[in-house]
Amino acid sequence: MRVFVTRLIPANGLSKLQEFCDVEVWPGALPPNREELLGRVTGCDGLLTLLSDSIDAAVMEAAGSQLRVISNYAVGYNNIDLGEAKRRGISVGNTPDVLTDATADIAVGLMLAASRHFQQSMDQVRELRWRTWEPLGFLGHDLKGATLGIVGMGRIGQAVAERCYGGWKMSIIYTARSEKNLPFPAKRVGFEELLAASDFISVHTDLNESTKHLFNVRAFHQMKPNCVFVNTSRGGVVNQEDLSEALREQTIFAAGLDVTDPEPLPETSSLRLLPNCIILPHIGSATFRSRFAMAEIAADNVILGLSGQPLRHAVPLS
C-alpha cells in the first residue's frame, strides 16, 4: 500500500506510518503545487494532507479508485471536497481536541498583545526609537472586568472563556447554535448584541456559507471603538479589506490574527503594515505536545482507514 504525505510531519507519526506501508513524503518547505500534487498522488491508497492542499475531485481521480482514506493534519477540513469523498467511498479524518489548549493560549496572547501595543512598542525598541518613559505612551485597555464576546462556543471558545473568566474575571457573552452548560457564568446572546456589548471579541466559528465574511464593514461599525478583535478560527470569516479600513479609521481599537485569507498574506495586503494589527503565521497549534499528538492521530487515521476499520477521528460525510 502506498501513502503520500504532503509535508514533513513530526517523526512519531511518520515513523508509525512507515512501519505500516510505503510512504512518500513531499520534501519541500512549501506545499506541492497543483501539478506536483496530481502527479504524486497517482496510485496512492491513502493521503495525509494539510489545510494548504486542495483535495478535490481532480486529485481523487488522479489518485485512482484504490484511494481509501484522506487524513488531514488539522482540525479543519475545508480543503477537502467531502461530497466527492463520500461519492467515491473515501474515508476522511482530522485531528480535533489535541490543539484546544494551544490555540486558546494563542487567542488570549493576541488579546493581550493587541490591547497593550506589543507590536508597536517592540518595534520602537528594535528600531532604536525608545528614548524615554512616556506618560501617555502606548496606552491600552485592561482585560480585568472587561466583556469578552466569544463567537462560536466550541472547545476552543470555551477554553478561551475559561482562561479569561478565571484570570481576569471578564464577563462572558457568546453566540452558539444552542445554549451551553458551562463551568463559568456566561450569557448566550444574538450576534448583533455581542458586537455592541463586547470589549474583546474572539472568533472560534467554522467557515461555511453562513460565516464567510461574517465580520464585514457592517459588523465592525457595530463594535465599540475600544474593541479588540481576535481571530484564530479561519481567515475566510473576515472581510480583510473591511477590517483594514476599520483599523485605519479607528472604528475599532486593534486586531490580532492567527489566520488570514490567503495564507500567507500577499505583499499588497494593507493589514501587514497597520500598527494596530498583530498577525501571526498560523501558529495556534504550534506546541510540541499538540503537533506530536496531531501527527499520531493523522497517522492512525490513515492506518485504520487502510485496514478497513473506523477512523480514530472521522469527518462526517453525510
ChimeraX commands (.cxc) that place a marker at each C-alpha (Angstrom):
marker #1 position 0.00,0.00,0.00 radius 0.5
marker #1 position 1.20,3.49,-0.85 radius 0.5
marker #1 position 0.62,6.74,1.04 radius 0.5
marker #1 position 1.62,10.25,0.03 radius 0.5
marker #1 position 2.30,12.75,2.83 radius 0.5
marker #1 position 2.16,16.31,1.53 radius 0.5
marker #1 position 4.65,17.76,4.04 radius 0.5
marker #1 position 7.15,16.57,6.63 radius 0.5
marker #1 position 5.28,15.96,9.91 radius 0.5
marker #1 position 6.70,15.05,13.36 radius 0.5
marker #1 position 8.66,11.80,13.38 radius 0.5
marker #1 position 6.37,9.99,15.84 radius 0.5
marker #1 position 3.54,9.95,13.31 radius 0.5
marker #1 position 5.69,9.49,10.23 radius 0.5
marker #1 position 7.62,6.50,11.61 radius 0.5
marker #1 position 4.36,4.84,12.67 radius 0.5
marker #1 position 3.08,5.21,9.14 radius 0.5
marker #1 position 6.32,3.97,7.58 radius 0.5
marker #1 position 6.15,0.77,9.63 radius 0.5
marker #1 position 2.76,0.01,8.11 radius 0.5
marker #1 position 3.10,0.92,4.43 radius 0.5
marker #1 position 5.22,2.54,1.73 radius 0.5
marker #1 position 5.35,6.28,2.37 radius 0.5
marker #1 position 6.43,9.13,0.13 radius 0.5
marker #1 position 6.90,12.50,1.83 radius 0.5
marker #1 position 6.95,15.77,-0.07 radius 0.5
marker #1 position 10.40,17.19,0.76 radius 0.5
marker #1 position 9.76,20.89,0.11 radius 0.5
marker #1 position 9.30,23.61,2.70 radius 0.5
marker #1 position 6.34,24.88,0.66 radius 0.5
marker #1 position 3.30,22.77,-0.31 radius 0.5
marker #1 position 3.45,20.83,-3.57 radius 0.5
marker #1 position 2.00,22.84,-6.43 radius 0.5
marker #1 position -1.03,21.58,-8.30 radius 0.5
marker #1 position 0.93,19.72,-10.95 radius 0.5
marker #1 position 3.17,18.03,-8.40 radius 0.5
marker #1 position 0.22,17.07,-6.21 radius 0.5
marker #1 position -1.67,15.47,-9.08 radius 0.5
marker #1 position 1.44,13.55,-10.09 radius 0.5
marker #1 position 2.46,12.35,-6.63 radius 0.5
marker #1 position -0.97,11.02,-5.58 radius 0.5
marker #1 position -1.21,8.64,-8.57 radius 0.5
marker #1 position -1.68,5.08,-7.38 radius 0.5
marker #1 position -1.91,6.00,-3.70 radius 0.5
marker #1 position -4.16,4.12,-1.27 radius 0.5
marker #1 position -4.03,6.89,1.29 radius 0.5
marker #1 position -3.19,10.59,1.58 radius 0.5
marker #1 position -2.01,12.56,4.60 radius 0.5
marker #1 position -2.69,16.19,3.80 radius 0.5
marker #1 position -2.58,19.73,5.20 radius 0.5
marker #1 position -5.04,22.61,5.04 radius 0.5
marker #1 position -2.88,24.15,2.34 radius 0.5
marker #1 position -3.61,21.23,-0.01 radius 0.5
marker #1 position -6.78,21.43,-2.11 radius 0.5
marker #1 position -8.08,17.86,-2.28 radius 0.5
marker #1 position -10.88,17.97,-4.83 radius 0.5
marker #1 position -12.37,15.61,-7.41 radius 0.5
marker #1 position -9.38,16.00,-9.74 radius 0.5
marker #1 position -6.95,14.91,-7.02 radius 0.5
marker #1 position -9.09,11.94,-6.06 radius 0.5
marker #1 position -9.42,10.96,-9.71 radius 0.5
marker #1 position -5.67,11.27,-10.22 radius 0.5
marker #1 position -5.06,9.02,-7.21 radius 0.5
marker #1 position -7.29,6.29,-8.61 radius 0.5
marker #1 position -10.17,4.09,-7.50 radius 0.5
marker #1 position -7.99,2.36,-4.87 radius 0.5
marker #1 position -7.80,5.55,-2.75 radius 0.5
marker #1 position -9.44,4.68,0.57 radius 0.5
marker #1 position -8.56,7.36,3.11 radius 0.5
marker #1 position -7.61,11.03,3.31 radius 0.5
marker #1 position -6.24,12.11,6.69 radius 0.5
marker #1 position -5.98,15.85,7.29 radius 0.5
marker #1 position -3.25,17.03,9.66 radius 0.5
marker #1 position -5.62,19.66,11.06 radius 0.5
marker #1 position -8.91,20.12,12.87 radius 0.5
marker #1 position -10.44,21.83,9.85 radius 0.5
marker #1 position -11.18,20.15,6.53 radius 0.5
marker #1 position -12.40,22.95,4.25 radius 0.5
marker #1 position -9.65,21.95,1.83 radius 0.5
marker #1 position -11.29,18.57,1.11 radius 0.5
marker #1 position -14.33,18.03,-1.13 radius 0.5
marker #1 position -16.37,15.91,1.28 radius 0.5
marker #1 position -19.18,15.30,-1.18 radius 0.5
marker #1 position -16.75,13.84,-3.70 radius 0.5
marker #1 position -15.08,11.74,-0.99 radius 0.5
marker #1 position -18.45,10.33,0.03 radius 0.5
marker #1 position -19.36,9.56,-3.58 radius 0.5
marker #1 position -16.14,7.64,-4.01 radius 0.5
marker #1 position -16.37,5.83,-0.66 radius 0.5
marker #1 position -13.24,7.52,0.73 radius 0.5
marker #1 position -12.95,7.99,4.49 radius 0.5
marker #1 position -11.82,11.42,5.70 radius 0.5
marker #1 position -10.11,12.02,9.05 radius 0.5
marker #1 position -8.99,15.04,11.06 radius 0.5
marker #1 position -7.20,15.79,14.35 radius 0.5
marker #1 position -9.57,17.50,16.81 radius 0.5
marker #1 position -9.27,18.05,20.57 radius 0.5
marker #1 position -5.48,17.91,20.91 radius 0.5
marker #1 position -4.84,21.53,19.91 radius 0.5
marker #1 position -7.58,23.14,22.03 radius 0.5
marker #1 position -5.34,24.46,24.79 radius 0.5
marker #1 position -2.53,25.56,22.48 radius 0.5
marker #1 position -4.91,27.55,20.27 radius 0.5
marker #1 position -6.74,29.04,23.26 radius 0.5
marker #1 position -3.42,30.26,24.64 radius 0.5
marker #1 position -2.64,31.99,21.34 radius 0.5
marker #1 position -6.05,33.67,21.30 radius 0.5
marker #1 position -5.52,35.05,24.81 radius 0.5
marker #1 position -1.98,36.06,23.90 radius 0.5
marker #1 position -3.30,38.02,20.93 radius 0.5
marker #1 position -5.85,39.74,23.14 radius 0.5
marker #1 position -3.07,40.91,25.45 radius 0.5
marker #1 position -0.67,41.83,22.68 radius 0.5
marker #1 position -3.20,43.79,20.62 radius 0.5
marker #1 position -4.77,45.61,23.57 radius 0.5
marker #1 position -1.40,46.64,25.04 radius 0.5
marker #1 position 0.51,47.62,21.86 radius 0.5
marker #1 position 3.10,44.83,21.97 radius 0.5
marker #1 position 3.89,45.15,18.26 radius 0.5
marker #1 position 4.44,48.93,18.23 radius 0.5
marker #1 position 6.41,49.00,21.49 radius 0.5
marker #1 position 8.72,46.13,20.46 radius 0.5
marker #1 position 9.28,47.83,17.11 radius 0.5
marker #1 position 10.31,51.00,18.94 radius 0.5
marker #1 position 12.93,49.10,20.93 radius 0.5
marker #1 position 14.18,47.15,17.91 radius 0.5
marker #1 position 14.44,50.26,15.74 radius 0.5
marker #1 position 16.27,52.29,18.44 radius 0.5
marker #1 position 13.39,54.76,18.75 radius 0.5
marker #1 position 12.91,54.16,22.52 radius 0.5
marker #1 position 14.14,57.38,24.12 radius 0.5
marker #1 position 12.34,57.64,27.48 radius 0.5
marker #1 position 9.37,56.52,29.55 radius 0.5
marker #1 position 6.28,58.27,28.20 radius 0.5
marker #1 position 3.33,59.12,30.50 radius 0.5
marker #1 position 0.96,58.98,27.55 radius 0.5
marker #1 position 2.80,56.39,25.52 radius 0.5
marker #1 position 1.20,53.14,24.31 radius 0.5
marker #1 position -1.98,53.48,26.35 radius 0.5
marker #1 position -4.10,50.36,26.01 radius 0.5
marker #1 position -7.09,48.59,27.51 radius 0.5
marker #1 position -7.38,46.36,30.58 radius 0.5
marker #1 position -8.68,42.82,30.39 radius 0.5
marker #1 position -9.80,42.70,34.02 radius 0.5
marker #1 position -13.53,43.24,34.29 radius 0.5
marker #1 position -13.99,43.73,30.55 radius 0.5
marker #1 position -16.67,41.98,28.49 radius 0.5
marker #1 position -15.48,39.15,26.25 radius 0.5
marker #1 position -17.63,38.04,23.33 radius 0.5
marker #1 position -17.00,34.51,22.07 radius 0.5
marker #1 position -18.29,33.78,18.57 radius 0.5
marker #1 position -18.62,30.01,18.49 radius 0.5
marker #1 position -18.57,28.42,21.95 radius 0.5
marker #1 position -16.98,25.12,20.99 radius 0.5
marker #1 position -13.98,23.50,22.68 radius 0.5
marker #1 position -11.54,26.30,21.89 radius 0.5
marker #1 position -14.05,29.06,22.58 radius 0.5
marker #1 position -14.79,27.54,25.98 radius 0.5
marker #1 position -11.07,27.22,26.77 radius 0.5
marker #1 position -10.54,30.91,25.94 radius 0.5
marker #1 position -13.54,31.99,28.01 radius 0.5
marker #1 position -12.44,29.84,30.96 radius 0.5
marker #1 position -8.99,31.46,30.94 radius 0.5
marker #1 position -10.43,34.96,30.73 radius 0.5
marker #1 position -13.05,34.44,33.42 radius 0.5
marker #1 position -10.64,32.68,35.77 radius 0.5
marker #1 position -7.73,35.05,35.21 radius 0.5
marker #1 position -9.37,38.44,34.78 radius 0.5
marker #1 position -12.98,37.93,35.91 radius 0.5
marker #1 position -14.16,39.02,32.48 radius 0.5
marker #1 position -17.89,38.98,31.76 radius 0.5
marker #1 position -18.53,36.30,29.14 radius 0.5
marker #1 position -21.17,36.51,26.41 radius 0.5
marker #1 position -21.32,34.18,23.44 radius 0.5
marker #1 position -23.11,33.10,20.29 radius 0.5
marker #1 position -23.80,29.44,19.59 radius 0.5
marker #1 position -26.42,27.27,17.90 radius 0.5
marker #1 position -27.70,26.18,21.30 radius 0.5
marker #1 position -27.39,27.02,24.99 radius 0.5
marker #1 position -24.21,25.65,26.58 radius 0.5
marker #1 position -23.82,24.10,30.03 radius 0.5
marker #1 position -20.62,25.88,31.03 radius 0.5
marker #1 position -18.44,25.72,34.18 radius 0.5
marker #1 position -18.39,29.53,34.44 radius 0.5
marker #1 position -21.03,32.28,34.22 radius 0.5
marker #1 position -21.84,33.17,30.62 radius 0.5
marker #1 position -24.79,34.53,28.69 radius 0.5
marker #1 position -25.87,33.43,25.22 radius 0.5
marker #1 position -26.82,36.44,23.09 radius 0.5
marker #1 position -27.55,37.30,19.50 radius 0.5
marker #1 position -24.72,38.22,17.14 radius 0.5
marker #1 position -25.56,41.92,16.96 radius 0.5
marker #1 position -25.87,42.19,20.74 radius 0.5
marker #1 position -22.47,40.57,21.11 radius 0.5
marker #1 position -20.91,43.04,18.66 radius 0.5
marker #1 position -22.32,46.03,20.51 radius 0.5
marker #1 position -21.53,44.86,24.05 radius 0.5
marker #1 position -18.04,43.32,23.77 radius 0.5
marker #1 position -14.74,44.96,24.69 radius 0.5
marker #1 position -12.92,41.94,23.24 radius 0.5
marker #1 position -14.23,39.58,20.55 radius 0.5
marker #1 position -12.63,36.19,19.98 radius 0.5
marker #1 position -13.74,34.16,16.94 radius 0.5
marker #1 position -13.94,30.36,17.02 radius 0.5
marker #1 position -16.59,29.52,14.44 radius 0.5
marker #1 position -16.42,27.16,11.47 radius 0.5
marker #1 position -16.03,28.52,7.96 radius 0.5
marker #1 position -19.15,27.80,5.93 radius 0.5
marker #1 position -21.60,29.65,3.68 radius 0.5
marker #1 position -23.24,31.40,6.62 radius 0.5
marker #1 position -19.99,32.51,8.27 radius 0.5
marker #1 position -17.94,33.57,5.22 radius 0.5
marker #1 position -17.17,37.29,5.68 radius 0.5
marker #1 position -19.38,37.32,8.77 radius 0.5
marker #1 position -17.14,40.10,10.01 radius 0.5
marker #1 position -17.55,42.86,7.46 radius 0.5
marker #1 position -17.94,46.64,7.40 radius 0.5
marker #1 position -21.39,46.42,8.97 radius 0.5
marker #1 position -20.17,44.22,11.81 radius 0.5
marker #1 position -17.12,46.37,12.56 radius 0.5
marker #1 position -19.26,49.52,12.72 radius 0.5
marker #1 position -21.46,47.85,15.35 radius 0.5
marker #1 position -18.46,47.24,17.63 radius 0.5
marker #1 position -17.23,49.58,20.34 radius 0.5
marker #1 position -14.37,51.94,19.37 radius 0.5
marker #1 position -12.27,50.30,22.11 radius 0.5
marker #1 position -12.97,46.77,20.85 radius 0.5
marker #1 position -10.08,44.36,20.29 radius 0.5
marker #1 position -10.91,41.79,17.60 radius 0.5
marker #1 position -9.13,38.39,17.63 radius 0.5
marker #1 position -9.47,35.61,15.08 radius 0.5
marker #1 position -7.88,32.17,15.48 radius 0.5
marker #1 position -10.53,30.22,13.54 radius 0.5
marker #1 position -10.45,30.66,9.75 radius 0.5
marker #1 position -9.33,33.63,7.71 radius 0.5
marker #1 position -12.39,33.48,5.49 radius 0.5
marker #1 position -14.79,34.55,8.24 radius 0.5
marker #1 position -13.34,38.07,7.96 radius 0.5
marker #1 position -13.58,40.51,5.08 radius 0.5
marker #1 position -9.98,41.67,5.36 radius 0.5
marker #1 position -10.46,44.85,3.33 radius 0.5
marker #1 position -13.24,45.88,5.71 radius 0.5
marker #1 position -11.09,45.01,8.73 radius 0.5
marker #1 position -8.20,47.02,7.33 radius 0.5
marker #1 position -10.45,50.04,6.87 radius 0.5
marker #1 position -11.92,49.66,10.38 radius 0.5
marker #1 position -8.41,49.65,11.87 radius 0.5
marker #1 position -7.17,52.57,9.77 radius 0.5
marker #1 position -10.23,54.67,10.60 radius 0.5
marker #1 position -10.06,53.58,14.28 radius 0.5
marker #1 position -13.58,52.21,14.08 radius 0.5
marker #1 position -12.17,49.53,16.40 radius 0.5
marker #1 position -9.07,49.71,18.57 radius 0.5
marker #1 position -6.96,46.79,17.39 radius 0.5
marker #1 position -6.92,43.29,15.94 radius 0.5
marker #1 position -4.93,40.10,16.47 radius 0.5
marker #1 position -4.98,37.42,13.76 radius 0.5
marker #1 position -3.50,33.94,13.65 radius 0.5
marker #1 position -5.35,33.11,10.42 radius 0.5
marker #1 position -5.75,35.04,7.19 radius 0.5
marker #1 position -7.12,34.51,3.69 radius 0.5
marker #1 position -4.95,33.66,1.88 radius 0.5
marker #1 position -2.04,32.34,3.91 radius 0.5
marker #1 position 0.46,33.89,3.70 radius 0.5
marker #1 position -0.88,37.36,3.05 radius 0.5
marker #1 position 0.28,38.92,-0.22 radius 0.5
marker #1 position 2.77,41.78,-0.12 radius 0.5
marker #1 position -0.01,44.13,-1.24 radius 0.5
marker #1 position -2.14,43.45,1.85 radius 0.5
marker #1 position -2.55,46.63,3.86 radius 0.5
marker #1 position -3.15,44.60,7.04 radius 0.5
marker #1 position 0.55,43.72,7.16 radius 0.5
marker #1 position 1.58,47.34,7.74 radius 0.5
marker #1 position -1.07,48.54,10.16 radius 0.5
marker #1 position 0.40,49.38,13.59 radius 0.5
marker #1 position -2.76,48.24,15.40 radius 0.5
marker #1 position -2.91,44.81,13.76 radius 0.5
marker #1 position -0.83,41.87,15.01 radius 0.5
marker #1 position -0.59,38.97,12.57 radius 0.5
marker #1 position 0.89,35.55,13.37 radius 0.5
marker #1 position 1.70,32.89,10.72 radius 0.5
marker #1 position -0.99,30.40,11.84 radius 0.5
marker #1 position 0.84,29.08,14.92 radius 0.5
marker #1 position -2.21,28.24,17.04 radius 0.5
marker #1 position -1.31,24.54,17.34 radius 0.5
marker #1 position 2.46,25.07,17.40 radius 0.5
marker #1 position 3.47,23.38,20.61 radius 0.5
marker #1 position 5.45,20.16,20.81 radius 0.5
marker #1 position 2.63,18.35,22.57 radius 0.5
marker #1 position -0.09,19.45,20.15 radius 0.5
marker #1 position 1.80,18.87,16.92 radius 0.5
marker #1 position 3.09,15.46,18.05 radius 0.5
marker #1 position -0.43,14.43,19.08 radius 0.5
marker #1 position -1.76,15.61,15.71 radius 0.5
marker #1 position 0.87,13.53,13.92 radius 0.5
marker #1 position -0.09,10.40,15.84 radius 0.5
marker #1 position -3.81,10.85,15.18 radius 0.5
marker #1 position -3.25,11.63,11.49 radius 0.5
marker #1 position -1.13,8.50,11.10 radius 0.5
marker #1 position -3.66,6.38,13.00 radius 0.5
marker #1 position -6.44,7.64,10.72 radius 0.5
marker #1 position -4.51,6.50,7.66 radius 0.5
marker #1 position -3.62,3.10,9.12 radius 0.5
marker #1 position -7.15,2.41,10.31 radius 0.5
marker #1 position -8.64,3.55,7.02 radius 0.5
marker #1 position -6.34,1.28,5.03 radius 0.5
marker #1 position -7.19,-1.57,7.39 radius 0.5
marker #1 position -10.90,-1.17,6.76 radius 0.5
marker #1 position -11.59,-0.01,10.32 radius 0.5
marker #1 position -13.35,3.11,11.63 radius 0.5
marker #1 position -11.02,6.08,11.83 radius 0.5
marker #1 position -9.83,7.39,15.17 radius 0.5
marker #1 position -11.39,10.74,14.24 radius 0.5
marker #1 position -13.64,10.62,11.17 radius 0.5
marker #1 position -15.15,13.65,9.49 radius 0.5
marker #1 position -18.92,13.16,8.98 radius 0.5
marker #1 position -19.66,12.83,5.27 radius 0.5
marker #1 position -23.47,12.94,5.47 radius 0.5
marker link #1:1,2 radius 0.2
marker link #1:2,3 radius 0.2
marker link #1:3,4 radius 0.2
marker link #1:4,5 radius 0.2
marker link #1:5,6 radius 0.2
marker link #1:6,7 radius 0.2
marker link #1:7,8 radius 0.2
marker link #1:8,9 radius 0.2
marker link #1:9,10 radius 0.2
marker link #1:10,11 radius 0.2
marker link #1:11,12 radius 0.2
marker link #1:12,13 radius 0.2
marker link #1:13,14 radius 0.2
marker link #1:14,15 radius 0.2
marker link #1:15,16 radius 0.2
marker link #1:16,17 radius 0.2
marker link #1:17,18 radius 0.2
marker link #1:18,19 radius 0.2
marker link #1:19,20 radius 0.2
marker link #1:20,21 radius 0.2
marker link #1:21,22 radius 0.2
marker link #1:22,23 radius 0.2
marker link #1:23,24 radius 0.2
marker link #1:24,25 radius 0.2
marker link #1:25,26 radius 0.2
marker link #1:26,27 radius 0.2
marker link #1:27,28 radius 0.2
marker link #1:28,29 radius 0.2
marker link #1:29,30 radius 0.2
marker link #1:30,31 radius 0.2
marker link #1:31,32 radius 0.2
marker link #1:32,33 radius 0.2
marker link #1:33,34 radius 0.2
marker link #1:34,35 radius 0.2
marker link #1:35,36 radius 0.2
marker link #1:36,37 radius 0.2
marker link #1:37,38 radius 0.2
marker link #1:38,39 radius 0.2
marker link #1:39,40 radius 0.2
marker link #1:40,41 radius 0.2
marker link #1:41,42 radius 0.2
marker link #1:42,43 radius 0.2
marker link #1:43,44 radius 0.2
marker link #1:44,45 radius 0.2
marker link #1:45,46 radius 0.2
marker link #1:46,47 radius 0.2
marker link #1:47,48 radius 0.2
marker link #1:48,49 radius 0.2
marker link #1:49,50 radius 0.2
marker link #1:50,51 radius 0.2
marker link #1:51,52 radius 0.2
marker link #1:52,53 radius 0.2
marker link #1:53,54 radius 0.2
marker link #1:54,55 radius 0.2
marker link #1:55,56 radius 0.2
marker link #1:56,57 radius 0.2
marker link #1:57,58 radius 0.2
marker link #1:58,59 radius 0.2
marker link #1:59,60 radius 0.2
marker link #1:60,61 radius 0.2
marker link #1:61,62 radius 0.2
marker link #1:62,63 radius 0.2
marker link #1:63,64 radius 0.2
marker link #1:64,65 radius 0.2
marker link #1:65,66 radius 0.2
marker link #1:66,67 radius 0.2
marker link #1:67,68 radius 0.2
marker link #1:68,69 radius 0.2
marker link #1:69,70 radius 0.2
marker link #1:70,71 radius 0.2
marker link #1:71,72 radius 0.2
marker link #1:72,73 radius 0.2
marker link #1:73,74 radius 0.2
marker link #1:74,75 radius 0.2
marker link #1:75,76 radius 0.2
marker link #1:76,77 radius 0.2
marker link #1:77,78 radius 0.2
marker link #1:78,79 radius 0.2
marker link #1:79,80 radius 0.2
marker link #1:80,81 radius 0.2
marker link #1:81,82 radius 0.2
marker link #1:82,83 radius 0.2
marker link #1:83,84 radius 0.2
marker link #1:84,85 radius 0.2
marker link #1:85,86 radius 0.2
marker link #1:86,87 radius 0.2
marker link #1:87,88 radius 0.2
marker link #1:88,89 radius 0.2
marker link #1:89,90 radius 0.2
marker link #1:90,91 radius 0.2
marker link #1:91,92 radius 0.2
marker link #1:92,93 radius 0.2
marker link #1:93,94 radius 0.2
marker link #1:94,95 radius 0.2
marker link #1:95,96 radius 0.2
marker link #1:96,97 radius 0.2
marker link #1:97,98 radius 0.2
marker link #1:98,99 radius 0.2
marker link #1:99,100 radius 0.2
marker link #1:100,101 radius 0.2
marker link #1:101,102 radius 0.2
marker link #1:102,103 radius 0.2
marker link #1:103,104 radius 0.2
marker link #1:104,105 radius 0.2
marker link #1:105,106 radius 0.2
marker link #1:106,107 radius 0.2
marker link #1:107,108 radius 0.2
marker link #1:108,109 radius 0.2
marker link #1:109,110 radius 0.2
marker link #1:110,111 radius 0.2
marker link #1:111,112 radius 0.2
marker link #1:112,113 radius 0.2
marker link #1:113,114 radius 0.2
marker link #1:114,115 radius 0.2
marker link #1:115,116 radius 0.2
marker link #1:116,117 radius 0.2
marker link #1:117,118 radius 0.2
marker link #1:118,119 radius 0.2
marker link #1:119,120 radius 0.2
marker link #1:120,121 radius 0.2
marker link #1:121,122 radius 0.2
marker link #1:122,123 radius 0.2
marker link #1:123,124 radius 0.2
marker link #1:124,125 radius 0.2
marker link #1:125,126 radius 0.2
marker link #1:126,127 radius 0.2
marker link #1:127,128 radius 0.2
marker link #1:128,129 radius 0.2
marker link #1:129,130 radius 0.2
marker link #1:130,131 radius 0.2
marker link #1:131,132 radius 0.2
marker link #1:132,133 radius 0.2
marker link #1:133,134 radius 0.2
marker link #1:134,135 radius 0.2
marker link #1:135,136 radius 0.2
marker link #1:136,137 radius 0.2
marker link #1:137,138 radius 0.2
marker link #1:138,139 radius 0.2
marker link #1:139,140 radius 0.2
marker link #1:140,141 radius 0.2
marker link #1:141,142 radius 0.2
marker link #1:142,143 radius 0.2
marker link #1:143,144 radius 0.2
marker link #1:144,145 radius 0.2
marker link #1:145,146 radius 0.2
marker link #1:146,147 radius 0.2
marker link #1:147,148 radius 0.2
marker link #1:148,149 radius 0.2
marker link #1:149,150 radius 0.2
marker link #1:150,151 radius 0.2
marker link #1:151,152 radius 0.2
marker link #1:152,153 radius 0.2
marker link #1:153,154 radius 0.2
marker link #1:154,155 radius 0.2
marker link #1:155,156 radius 0.2
marker link #1:156,157 radius 0.2
marker link #1:157,158 radius 0.2
marker link #1:158,159 radius 0.2
marker link #1:159,160 radius 0.2
marker link #1:160,161 radius 0.2
marker link #1:161,162 radius 0.2
marker link #1:162,163 radius 0.2
marker link #1:163,164 radius 0.2
marker link #1:164,165 radius 0.2
marker link #1:165,166 radius 0.2
marker link #1:166,167 radius 0.2
marker link #1:167,168 radius 0.2
marker link #1:168,169 radius 0.2
marker link #1:169,170 radius 0.2
marker link #1:170,171 radius 0.2
marker link #1:171,172 radius 0.2
marker link #1:172,173 radius 0.2
marker link #1:173,174 radius 0.2
marker link #1:174,175 radius 0.2
marker link #1:175,176 radius 0.2
marker link #1:176,177 radius 0.2
marker link #1:177,178 radius 0.2
marker link #1:178,179 radius 0.2
marker link #1:179,180 radius 0.2
marker link #1:180,181 radius 0.2
marker link #1:181,182 radius 0.2
marker link #1:182,183 radius 0.2
marker link #1:183,184 radius 0.2
marker link #1:184,185 radius 0.2
marker link #1:185,186 radius 0.2
marker link #1:186,187 radius 0.2
marker link #1:187,188 radius 0.2
marker link #1:188,189 radius 0.2
marker link #1:189,190 radius 0.2
marker link #1:190,191 radius 0.2
marker link #1:191,192 radius 0.2
marker link #1:192,193 radius 0.2
marker link #1:193,194 radius 0.2
marker link #1:194,195 radius 0.2
marker link #1:195,196 radius 0.2
marker link #1:196,197 radius 0.2
marker link #1:197,198 radius 0.2
marker link #1:198,199 radius 0.2
marker link #1:199,200 radius 0.2
marker link #1:200,201 radius 0.2
marker link #1:201,202 radius 0.2
marker link #1:202,203 radius 0.2
marker link #1:203,204 radius 0.2
marker link #1:204,205 radius 0.2
marker link #1:205,206 radius 0.2
marker link #1:206,207 radius 0.2
marker link #1:207,208 radius 0.2
marker link #1:208,209 radius 0.2
marker link #1:209,210 radius 0.2
marker link #1:210,211 radius 0.2
marker link #1:211,212 radius 0.2
marker link #1:212,213 radius 0.2
marker link #1:213,214 radius 0.2
marker link #1:214,215 radius 0.2
marker link #1:215,216 radius 0.2
marker link #1:216,217 radius 0.2
marker link #1:217,218 radius 0.2
marker link #1:218,219 radius 0.2
marker link #1:219,220 radius 0.2
marker link #1:220,221 radius 0.2
marker link #1:221,222 radius 0.2
marker link #1:222,223 radius 0.2
marker link #1:223,224 radius 0.2
marker link #1:224,225 radius 0.2
marker link #1:225,226 radius 0.2
marker link #1:226,227 radius 0.2
marker link #1:227,228 radius 0.2
marker link #1:228,229 radius 0.2
marker link #1:229,230 radius 0.2
marker link #1:230,231 radius 0.2
marker link #1:231,232 radius 0.2
marker link #1:232,233 radius 0.2
marker link #1:233,234 radius 0.2
marker link #1:234,235 radius 0.2
marker link #1:235,236 radius 0.2
marker link #1:236,237 radius 0.2
marker link #1:237,238 radius 0.2
marker link #1:238,239 radius 0.2
marker link #1:239,240 radius 0.2
marker link #1:240,241 radius 0.2
marker link #1:241,242 radius 0.2
marker link #1:242,243 radius 0.2
marker link #1:243,244 radius 0.2
marker link #1:244,245 radius 0.2
marker link #1:245,246 radius 0.2
marker link #1:246,247 radius 0.2
marker link #1:247,248 radius 0.2
marker link #1:248,249 radius 0.2
marker link #1:249,250 radius 0.2
marker link #1:250,251 radius 0.2
marker link #1:251,252 radius 0.2
marker link #1:252,253 radius 0.2
marker link #1:253,254 radius 0.2
marker link #1:254,255 radius 0.2
marker link #1:255,256 radius 0.2
marker link #1:256,257 radius 0.2
marker link #1:257,258 radius 0.2
marker link #1:258,259 radius 0.2
marker link #1:259,260 radius 0.2
marker link #1:260,261 radius 0.2
marker link #1:261,262 radius 0.2
marker link #1:262,263 radius 0.2
marker link #1:263,264 radius 0.2
marker link #1:264,265 radius 0.2
marker link #1:265,266 radius 0.2
marker link #1:266,267 radius 0.2
marker link #1:267,268 radius 0.2
marker link #1:268,269 radius 0.2
marker link #1:269,270 radius 0.2
marker link #1:270,271 radius 0.2
marker link #1:271,272 radius 0.2
marker link #1:272,273 radius 0.2
marker link #1:273,274 radius 0.2
marker link #1:274,275 radius 0.2
marker link #1:275,276 radius 0.2
marker link #1:276,277 radius 0.2
marker link #1:277,278 radius 0.2
marker link #1:278,279 radius 0.2
marker link #1:279,280 radius 0.2
marker link #1:280,281 radius 0.2
marker link #1:281,282 radius 0.2
marker link #1:282,283 radius 0.2
marker link #1:283,284 radius 0.2
marker link #1:284,285 radius 0.2
marker link #1:285,286 radius 0.2
marker link #1:286,287 radius 0.2
marker link #1:287,288 radius 0.2
marker link #1:288,289 radius 0.2
marker link #1:289,290 radius 0.2
marker link #1:290,291 radius 0.2
marker link #1:291,292 radius 0.2
marker link #1:292,293 radius 0.2
marker link #1:293,294 radius 0.2
marker link #1:294,295 radius 0.2
marker link #1:295,296 radius 0.2
marker link #1:296,297 radius 0.2
marker link #1:297,298 radius 0.2
marker link #1:298,299 radius 0.2
marker link #1:299,300 radius 0.2
marker link #1:300,301 radius 0.2
marker link #1:301,302 radius 0.2
marker link #1:302,303 radius 0.2
marker link #1:303,304 radius 0.2
marker link #1:304,305 radius 0.2
marker link #1:305,306 radius 0.2
marker link #1:306,307 radius 0.2
marker link #1:307,308 radius 0.2
marker link #1:308,309 radius 0.2
marker link #1:309,310 radius 0.2
marker link #1:310,311 radius 0.2
marker link #1:311,312 radius 0.2
marker link #1:312,313 radius 0.2
marker link #1:313,314 radius 0.2
marker link #1:314,315 radius 0.2
marker link #1:315,316 radius 0.2
marker link #1:316,317 radius 0.2
marker link #1:317,318 radius 0.2
view
